[in-house]
Amino acid sequence: MIFLGLLAGYLTLFIGGFGVALLIMSRSTRLNVIEAVCLGWLFGVGIVSLLLWLGGMWVSGPALQSLVAALCLLIGIVGWRTKQKREAQFCLPLPSSRLEWLLATLLLLELITVFVVSLKHTLGWDGLFNWEIKARYAFLSGGVLPASYYSSSGRGFSHPEYPLAVPFTELWLYLWMGMSHQFWIKTMFPLFYTAGALFIALSVTRLTGARWLGLLIALLLPFVPFIMASPGGVIVGYADIPLSVLYVTALGYLLCSLKCSLPYSFTIYAGTLFLIPWIKSEGIILWALLALMGLIVALRQRRIGSALWSILPGFLLIVGWRFYLQFVHAARPSDFSQPSLQLLTHNLSRLGAIISTAFEEITETNHWSIFWLLVLVAVVYLVISRQLLRMLVAIGVVAPVILYLTTYIFSSWPSCTAHVTSSLPRLLLHVMPAAWLAIALALSPVAERTGEIRS
């Protein structure tokens, strides 16, 4: 019964997300089925977690679960009927050469391996005490996080100010299973990884025209040690992998809207942009950066109105969540002090130590091998090219790292370098998939010389 409940939870979540994907993608007559399925997962996570949060303000228990399930089914039906009305057809692009078939087979085996390995490990510290704890509290309270959780100083270690996308997706599965079973919720995280790997392959293929290069880049993801064998990686249930997947997805679709003729690229960029600050607090930084890049693209394409509409939902979500935290008297986070000009001036001397510690981290081969060296070469090449698309990719890799490092100036830890050492590796993970995208674009001239360009 537990397994059937898990399947029902996943099915309702996917139906809702798939319906949103169809509503967006039906503007095209041909729908990539792999793309639609991956978008169905990402949008499903967003829909279910948001509905549980908003609906939980009014109802709880079976009524809340039934309401969210009914809305997911309704969205799925509307999306499917829209797809039928517009006579859009699904297609499955298949490899067209021996090399592509080999890479696709290896990628499939790799994704299966990641899934199996994830099930053999327990949830890590943050996976338990920042994310799963919220799901468990809510499950034991009828699907609603009690206000006392947010305001309790004794639970401040679990960051009650963090958004609810990951824990409320776990909650959704708990509600359907009828119990808080930590083993089965671990299946969420390889699904995020799978979606991320396939979106990278898809984005690289569309931006470079070489499908083999997209498959190769997706295949190389786990060869960076940190993504699999350390805190924050796929196997420990942290929110960093989901955030990195949404970030590279939004960036990829924004770039595709600049180069490709897909009618729905900018809309999917807007949809994934909306969800980024709902994953983790650091997502606000990534959201702001992507919003700025979206404005740049919109100015280039003379559709500033579309860009402003794409920013509005995320802005409302950020503001709404802040108001909600104030309403429930959430305990203030203790890792950072309130930013001010006076504090900035006082702590500016930390900058040298922060940069030095960050350099030690990115050159730590046990974590990253030579990955960041490759990224440096790729970024320099992209900047020298002076093409808008490549410049945006370089900005999407470098700017988040700079902004993240700047926040440590306001660290309230006794040792800011200890703070950097503790958290920076996970922050770098947020931009790692996007950095692979930069490497792929730097290699695209090589792909062009092979004669395997495909539109």
JOURBEL-V223584 format. One record per backbone hydrogen bond with DSSP energy under -0.5 kcal/mol. NH is the residue of the N-H (numbers start at 1). CO is the residue of the C=O. If there is no record, write none. Layout:
nh;co
NH;CO
NH;CO
//
This chain:
nh;co
5;1
6;2
7;3
8;4
9;5
10;6
11;7
12;8
13;9
14;10
15;11
16;12
17;13
18;14
19;15
20;16
21;17
22;18
23;19
24;20
25;21
26;22
27;24
28;25
31;89
32;30
33;31
33;91
36;32
37;33
38;34
39;35
40;36
41;37
42;38
43;39
44;40
45;41
46;42
47;43
48;44
49;45
50;46
51;47
52;48
53;49
54;50
55;51
56;52
57;54
58;55
59;55
61;142
63;60
64;60
64;61
65;61
66;62
67;63
68;64
69;65
70;66
71;67
72;68
73;69
74;70
75;71
76;72
77;73
78;74
79;75
80;76
81;77
82;78
83;79
84;80
85;81
86;82
87;84
88;83
89;29
91;31
93;91
101;97
102;98
103;99
104;100
105;101
106;102
107;103
108;104
109;105
110;106
111;107
112;108
113;109
114;110
115;111
116;112
117;113
118;114
119;115
120;116
120;117
121;118
124;236
128;124
129;125
130;126
131;126
132;127
133;128
134;131
135;131
136;132
137;133
138;134
139;135
140;136
141;137
141;138
142;139
143;138
144;138
144;141
146;144
149;146
150;146
151;147
152;148
155;152
156;153
158;155
159;156
162;159
165;278
168;164
169;165
170;166
171;167
172;168
173;169
174;170
175;171
176;172
177;173
178;174
179;174
181;179
182;180
185;181
186;182
186;183
187;184
188;185
189;186
190;186
191;187
192;188
193;189
194;190
195;191
196;192
197;193
198;194
199;195
200;196
201;197
202;198
203;199
204;200
205;201
206;202
207;203
208;204
209;205
211;209
214;210
215;211
216;212
217;213
218;214
219;215
220;216
221;217
221;218
223;220
224;221
225;223
226;367
227;224
228;225
229;225
233;230
234;227
236;233
237;234
238;233
243;239
244;240
245;241
246;242
247;243
248;244
249;245
250;246
251;247
252;248
253;249
254;250
255;251
256;252
257;253
258;254
258;255
259;255
260;256
265;262
268;264
269;265
270;266
271;267
272;268
273;269
274;270
275;271
276;272
276;273
277;273
278;275
279;276
280;276
283;280
284;281
285;282
286;282
287;283
288;284
289;285
290;286
291;287
292;288
293;289
294;290
295;291
296;292
297;293
298;294
299;295
300;296
301;297
302;298
303;298
306;303
307;303
308;304
309;305
310;306
311;307
312;308
313;309
315;311
316;312
317;313
318;314
319;315
320;316
321;317
322;318
323;319
324;320
325;321
326;322
327;323
328;324
329;326
330;325
331;150
337;410
344;340
345;341
346;342
347;343
348;344
350;347
351;348
352;349
354;350
355;351
356;352
357;353
358;354
359;355
360;356
361;357
362;358
363;359
364;361
365;363
367;364
368;364
369;365
371;368
374;370
375;371
376;372
377;373
378;374
379;375
380;376
381;377
382;378
383;379
384;380
385;381
386;382
386;383
387;382
391;387
392;388
393;389
394;390
395;391
396;392
397;393
397;394
398;394
399;395
401;397
402;398
403;399
404;400
405;401
406;402
407;403
408;404
408;405
409;406
410;407
411;408
412;335
413;335
419;415
420;416
421;417
422;418
423;419
424;420
426;423
427;423
428;424
429;425
430;426
430;427
431;427
431;428
432;428
433;429
435;431
436;432
437;433
438;434
439;435
440;436
441;437
442;438
443;439
444;440
444;441
446;443
447;443
448;444
449;445
450;446
450;447
451;448
452;447
454;209
//
